[in-house]
Amino acid sequence: LICRDQSGAMGKPTAVILGLGKLVTELMPDFQQRVNILGATCGGTDEERKAKSTKWSIPVEHYSQNLTLLKSGTPDIIVFAPQPFKTEAAISTELKAYIDHCRSSNLAIPEIISLAPGPPVFVYNMILGADVRVCMAVPLPTRVVAGQRIQGRGFYFIVYGDSYEDTERSRVREILSPLGPGMEVKQNQVVDTVNPLTWCLVLMQLIVDVGNTLKLEDTAIASHLRQSLHKAAWFGGVREKDVGQP
């Protein structure tokens, strides 16, 4: 996971995060081991952004500063995880403006790792150019089971754009490894992979597998499954400390 920066020095690839929400926040300790994060943007209040900036020791700006942060950082990778209703507008405005800036300034065009649920990868390439490397990961991270913190035991589906080489795909897999194993799918399979029933079945199997790995009692695994499903269905009487973060 080595990359040559703009000055020619070798080191970890650089990244800017557009959308430091709940998912990316949970992955930050793992991401910071794998990439040099130059900064991030998100919504929220000034106090919330300041708290995130202090916690992760990076600049955290309002999402209206997406383009400014990209131009000042010139990252190797853009981790793209905005709020779903902002995704398409951000592709057509900030991302396109930055890619155009890279072309006119003779800068390396970054690859884009999207954690947004849509649009399809080919839409990115239609707007940004066929040569832009774009992949879309649909994650199902598992962080805590029956009170025990785990790592790398989740799962994700991923769609690669046509411009990705095999070596570049391996780098993406390394960066996303904290999400657990990944399965490459075609774009027309994404609808099936994000089907709620599919995720429910995958999640239940993951919890069982992790529970067996941790040598938990069958009753503890069953109790956790029952409470998680009750919580997802908005049934009452389930406490966060009992369920953990699935």
FENSUL-V531040 format. One record per backbone hydrogen bond with DSSP energy under -0.5 kcal/mol. NH is the residue of the N-H (numbers start at 1). CO is the residue of the C=O. E is the energy in kcal/mol with one decimal. If there is no record, write none. Layout:
nh co e
NH CO E
NH CO E
This chain:
nh co e
3 11 -3.3
5 3 -0.6
5 9 -2.8
8 5 -1.7
11 3 -1.8
15 36 -2.1
16 77 -1.8
17 39 -2.2
18 16 -0.6
18 79 -2.9
19 17 -0.9
19 41 -1.8
20 41 -2.3
21 19 -1.9
25 21 -2.5
26 22 -2.0
27 23 -1.2
28 24 -0.9
28 25 -0.8
30 27 -0.6
31 27 -2.8
32 28 -2.8
33 29 -0.5
33 30 -0.7
34 30 -0.7
34 31 -1.3
35 31 -2.6
36 13 -3.0
37 35 -0.9
38 15 -3.1
38 36 -0.6
39 15 -0.7
40 59 -2.3
41 17 -1.9
42 61 -1.9
49 45 -2.3
50 46 -2.4
51 47 -2.2
52 48 -2.0
53 49 -2.5
54 50 -2.5
55 51 -2.4
56 52 -2.3
57 53 -1.3
58 53 -1.1
59 38 -0.6
61 40 -2.7
63 42 -1.2
65 62 -2.7
66 63 -1.5
69 65 -2.6
70 66 -2.2
71 67 -2.5
72 68 -2.0
73 69 -1.8
74 70 -2.8
76 14 -0.7
77 14 -1.8
78 111 -2.6
79 16 -2.4
79 77 -0.6
80 78 -0.8
80 113 -2.5
81 18 -2.8
81 79 -0.8
86 83 -2.6
87 83 -0.7
87 84 -1.0
90 86 -2.2
91 87 -2.0
92 88 -2.0
93 89 -1.5
95 90 -2.6
96 91 -1.3
97 93 -2.9
98 94 -2.3
99 95 -2.7
100 96 -2.6
101 97 -1.9
102 98 -2.4
103 99 -2.2
104 100 -2.5
105 101 -2.0
106 103 -0.9
107 102 -2.8
110 108 -0.5
111 76 -2.2
112 133 -2.9
113 78 -2.6
113 111 -0.5
114 112 -0.7
114 135 -3.1
115 80 -2.8
116 80 -0.7
123 120 -1.3
124 120 -1.0
125 121 -1.8
126 122 -2.0
127 123 -1.9
128 124 -3.5
129 125 -1.8
132 129 -1.3
134 132 -0.6
135 112 -2.3
136 159 -2.5
137 114 -2.9
138 157 -3.3
139 137 -0.7
140 155 -2.8
143 245 -1.0
144 245 -1.7
145 148 -2.3
148 145 -2.1
149 147 -0.5
150 143 -3.2
152 178 -1.2
153 142 -0.5
155 140 -1.1
156 181 -1.6
157 138 -2.0
158 183 -2.2
159 136 -2.4
161 134 -2.1
164 161 -1.4
169 165 -1.8
170 166 -1.8
171 167 -1.2
172 168 -1.7
173 169 -2.4
174 170 -1.9
175 171 -2.3
176 172 -2.4
177 174 -0.9
179 176 -2.4
180 177 -2.0
181 154 -0.6
183 156 -2.3
185 158 -2.5
189 186 -2.0
190 187 -1.4
193 189 -1.9
194 190 -1.9
195 192 -1.1
199 195 -2.1
200 196 -2.4
201 197 -2.4
202 198 -2.6
203 199 -3.1
204 200 -2.3
205 201 -2.1
206 202 -2.5
207 203 -2.5
208 204 -2.1
209 205 -2.7
210 206 -3.0
211 207 -2.5
212 208 -2.3
213 209 -2.2
214 210 -2.5
215 212 -1.1
216 211 -2.9
220 217 -0.5
221 217 -2.0
222 218 -2.7
223 219 -2.3
224 220 -2.2
225 221 -2.5
226 222 -2.6
227 223 -2.5
228 224 -2.5
229 225 -2.4
230 226 -2.2
231 227 -2.5
232 228 -2.5
233 229 -1.6
234 231 -1.5
235 230 -2.9
239 237 -0.5
242 239 -1.0
243 239 -1.7
244 240 -3.0
246 244 -0.7
